[in-house]
Amino acid sequence: MKGSIIDDQRTNAVHLSTEELQRYSRHLIMPEVTADGQRRLKAARVLCIGAGGLGSPAALYLAAAGVGTIGIVDFDDVDLSNLQRQILHGTKDVGRGKLESAQDRLRDINPEIDIELHQCRFSSENASEIVSSYDVVVDGSDNFATRYLSNDVCVFEQKPNVYGSVFRFEGQTTVFARHLGGPCYRCLFPEPPPPESVPNCAQAGVLGVLPGIIGMLQAIETIKLIVGIGEPLIGRLLHFDALKVKFRELNLRRDPQCPVCGENPTIFAPIDYEQFCGLRDEAPIPAISVQELKRKTDAREAFELIDVREPFEYEIARIDGAKLIPLGEIADRMDELQREQPIILHCHSGQRSAQAVRLLQQRGFSHVYNLEGGIDAWSDQIDPSVPKY
């Protein structure tokens, strides 16, 4: 790629104030940037999907760099467990909407920029309309459905998709841009993994500083695309191992058979990504709410409460009366369960316990139920003394 994604007409229509000349002086004296590059940054519109671990550092540095308009899509509230990595938010923001918190922080960083808030779930119904008005998309999402959605919409709208992901001690980033000659996310991952095979950060954890590194790399790539300098990570995936402090680069190729950006595409509009990623099952998993579990407990009804999390999680927080049988041990310890009475299974948020319900159903258990929202929902709605993590 050569040149900026921001055209000269838009750049020339932008002027830098005296205060902006001082604010961005360290950019202006760089021959690769100069005032022209700074005007391109001011003219640019960047959309951040998520105000979480990756979106926080990306948005902070894009705001500080002078990107004229930053849009943020998020619908969540700030939780205490977010603060270990989501540096847009502080302790005083716990309980506030992430967009409200993010706006305050970014305005403090740079009052010269415009901030556009999209208080909604990024979905097939609204994604195209949201993305169409931006120049670059920074994908800070933490689930496969949103990643496939952001990828496909960016292909349709011909927008660079600056991708990032983190897991435990490892992270990776690249720029997906079919219209600039590179591959798209589907070229790298044609099919999503089974939903039960890849735990998210809430289940597996993540080193708090790791999203900072990957999010900053996403910000760097975005700035390079806007200013038109360097070699963007188009067709290259950068992998980072925090434990070894090693970067590894992998070359990516376009897939001619890709259903979105290939030679004979078959997908031309957003699809049902939850169904595509296996998040919807025709046979619903039997479940009960935390309120129903509380009622059963208070009424002293006969049932077994099984905690399928790991022992270290059980040490952090537990529901009184729950018996610990980690998911990986369920198959070998079924003889400890009583088939004649209801069995309620729970984990952190409900995903692993749903797997356990399916497993027990396959082995002939007929009265098994998943606790909706897991111990997280129990802490939120029933017993706040149970620590959240």
N, C-alpha and C positions, 0 to 999 in steps of 0.2 A: 504494500500500500504506500502511495506517495500523496502527500498533501493532506489538508485538513478536511474533516467531514462538514465543516461550517463554511458556507460559500462566502465569497468576497462581498457580495451585496449586503448580506446581513452584518458582516464584520465592519464594513465601512459606515454603516448606519449607527454604530455604537461609539460612544465617546467616554473617555476616562476622566473623572473629576480630579481636582487637585488632591483631595483626600485619597482617592484610589491610586493615584500615581505614587503617593507615599506608602500606602498600604502594600502595594505590590512591587515595591522598588527592587526587591531581590530577584523578582522575575524579569523585570524590565531590563536589567543590566546583563541578562544572559542572551547572547546572540542567537540562541536557538528559540527564544521566546519573544523578547522585545515587546513593545507596545502593541504590535500587530497581533501577536499570540495572545496577549492579555485581553484584547478586544474580542478575540474569538472565544475565549473563556467566558467573557461577560455575555456574549450573544448566545451561548450554548444553553440548551435545556436538557437536564439529565434526570432520569427517573430511577429512584432507588426502590427496589422491591424488598420491603422489610426494613424496620428500624431496630434490628436486633444485633447479633454479634458481628456480622459482616457489614450490615448497613450502617452501624454506628461509626466505625473508623472511616469508611468510605465517604459518608455524608460530611463528617467533620472536616476531612482534608479537602474535599471538593468545595465546601463552603469557604474554607480558609484560602483556597487557591483562587477564588473569585468566579466560580461558575455562576452565571447570572441567574439561572432558575433551577432550583432543585425540587423535584417532586418526590413524595414519599407515599408508598402504599402500605398501610398496616391497619389492623383492627383490634390489636391486643392492648392490654393494660400492663403497666410496669409491675413486675413481681420481684420480691427480694432476691430470688435465685437468679434473676437476670443480671444483677449488678456486677457479678464476677467477670463479665465479659462485654456487656452492652453499655459502653462508656458514654453513650448519648444521655444516659439517665443517671440520676443520683438517688441517694436514700430518701430525700424529700419528695421524690417523684413516685414512690411506691404507691400503687393504687390509681395513679393517673393514667390517662390514655397515653400510649407511646408517641402518638403524633403530637399531642400537646406538649409533652416533655421535649421531644426532638425539636420542635419549632422554637421553643424558648432557648435551648442550647445553641442552635445554629444561628439564631438572631444575635445572640451574645458574641458568638465567634465572628460574625460578619453581618452587620445590619444593612450592608449595601445590596444584598442579594434578595431575590424573591423566593418564597417557599410556598409550594403548592401541596396541599394535604388531600389525600384520598383515603378517607375513613371507610374502608370496605375490605372485603376479602377479594383478592385478585382472582378473577374467575373467567370462565369462557364467555360469560355474558358481557363483561365490561373491559376485558384486557385489550382488545383492539382499539377501542375508543380512547382508553387511557394512554396507551403506548404511542398512538399516532401523532401526538403533539410534541413528542420528545425526540432528541437527536441520538441519545445513547441510553441503554437500559443497563443498570447495575443490578444483577440478580443476587440478592442476599438471602434467598429463600432457603428453607431447611427441609423441604420435602420434594419427592420426585414429581408429584402431580403439578406443582407450581413450576418446577424447572422445565418440564416438557411444555407446559403452557407458555411460559415466557419465551422459550426457544422458538416455538412455532409462530407465535405472534410477531416476533422480531424478524423471522424469515418473511412472513407475509407483508410486513410493513417496511422491510428493508432497513432495519435498525441494527447497529452493532449490539451484541449481547455480551456484556462483560461478566463472565461466570466465575463463581467462587464457591467452594464447599470446604467444610472442616469436619474432622472426626477424631476425637481423642487427642492424639499428638500429631496428626497429619492434616495437611490442607493442600488444595490445588486451585489453580486459576488459569483461565484462557480467555480468548475473545472469539466468540462464535459470530461469523459475519459472512453469510453466503454471498451477499451482494458485493462483498469486497474480495471475493475469491477464496474464502476459507470454508471449512466444514461447519456443520451445525451440531447441536447437542445430540441429535438423533444419529448422526454419522458415528459418533463415539459410543453412544448407548442406544442401539436400535430398540431394545425392549427394557422396560423397568425390571428390577429384581423383584422376586416375590416379596410382598409387604412384610412378611414375618422374618425375612432373612437379614435385613439391615436395620439395626436399632438406631434411633435418633439420638441427639445429644442429651435429651432428658433421660434416656435409658443407659447410654454408654458413657456419657460425660465428655467434656472437652476442656483442654487446658485453656484457662481464661485468656492468656495473651495471644493464643494462636489465631483467633479471628481478627485480632488487630493486625497481624502480619499479612494475612490474606486480604483483608479489607483494604489495607493501604496499597497493596499491589493492584487491586481492582481500581482504586483511585488513580494510581499512576497510569494504568492502561487507558483509563478514560481521558485523562489530561493529554496523553500522547495523541489519541485519536482526534481530540478537539483542536489542539495546537498544530498537529500535523508534523510531529517530530518522531525520530527514533524508529524502531521496528516493533510494532504492536504484536502481541501474542496471537496473531491470526495463524492458525495451522500449527500452533505449538502449545502444549500443555505443560505448565510449570508445577511440579510437585515438590512440596516441602515437608521434610521430616524434622520435627522440632527436637526429638530426643538425640538425633545425630547432628542437628543443625546442618543439613545437607539439602541442596536443591538438585532436582533432576528434571531434565527437559525431555519431553516425548513429542515426536512429530505426529501430527494428525492429518488424515487424508479425508477428502470428501468421499462419501459413499454414493456411487452412481445409482444404487437401488434405494436410496433414502426416500421414504414416502412424502417428505416435505420439501427437500431441496435437491432431490436427485433428478436424473434425466427425464423420468416419467412420473412426476409426483402424483399421488393419489389423495393427499390431504390438502385442502385449499382454505380451510377455515377451522377455528378452534373446535375441538371435539370434547367428549366427556372424559376428562383426564383422571377423575377418580375411578371410573370404571376401567380405563386403560391401565391404570397402575394397580388394579386388583383391590381397590379399597372398598368396592361395593360387591357384596356377595348376595346371590339370589336367595340363599337360605340364611336368613338373619340368625345371628348368634343369640341364644337366650340370655337375657340380661336383667339385672335389677338395679335400681338407683341406690345411692347412699342413704336416702331417706327411708327406703324400704328395708335396707339392712339395719338401720337404727331401730325401726319399728319391730323387726323380728327379734333383735337383741333385747329390747326393753320388754317384749312379751315373753321372753325366754322360750322362743320356739326352738325346736330341734333342727339344727343344721350344722354343717361343717364350714368353717371359714379357712380357706387355704391361701397362703401368701406365696406366690410363685417368683418373687424377686430373689436377688442374690443375698447371701448372708450379710455382706457389708451394708446393704441397703436396709436390711431388717434391723441392724444396729442403729441406724440413723433415725428411723421412724417405724412405728408399727401400730396396727389396730389391735386393741385388747382382744384376746381370745383367738387370734389368728395363728395357725400352725404353718411353719415355714417348710415348704417343699419347692425348691427352685425349679424353674421350668425344665431345665436339663435333666432333672431327676424324676420328673413326674412318671415317665414310662416305667421306670424301675421300682417305683414305690406305690403303685396303684393298690397293692394289697393293704396299705394303711388307710385307704379311704372306705367309707361305708356307703355301699351302693343303695341301701334302703332309705336313706334320707337325703334331703337336698344338700348340694355342695356348691358353695359360692367361692369363686376364685377371684383374686385381685392381684394387681401388680402396681406399678407406679401410676400409669395413666390409662390402662385397659388393653393395651396391645398384646403384651405377652400373655396375660390371663385369657384373652380371646383365643390365642393359639392353644392354650391348655384346655379350654372348653372343647374345641374341635377334636383335640387328641383323645380326650376322655369319651366324647361321643362316639368316636370311631372304635373305641374299646368296649362299647356297650353300656356306658353310663347314660342314664336317661334324665336324671334330675341335676344337671349341672348348669350353673349360671355365671355370667361374667359381671363383675361389679363395674358399672359405668363410671369412667373417670378415675378409677383406682383410688389409691390412698391420697392422691392429690385432691380429688373431689371430696374425700372424707374430711381432709384438713380444712378445705375451703368452706364446706357447707355444714359439717356436723361438729367437728372437734378441732378448733384452731390451736389447741395445745400440741397437736401432732405436728412435728416439724416438717416443713416443706423443703425439698432439695431439688 
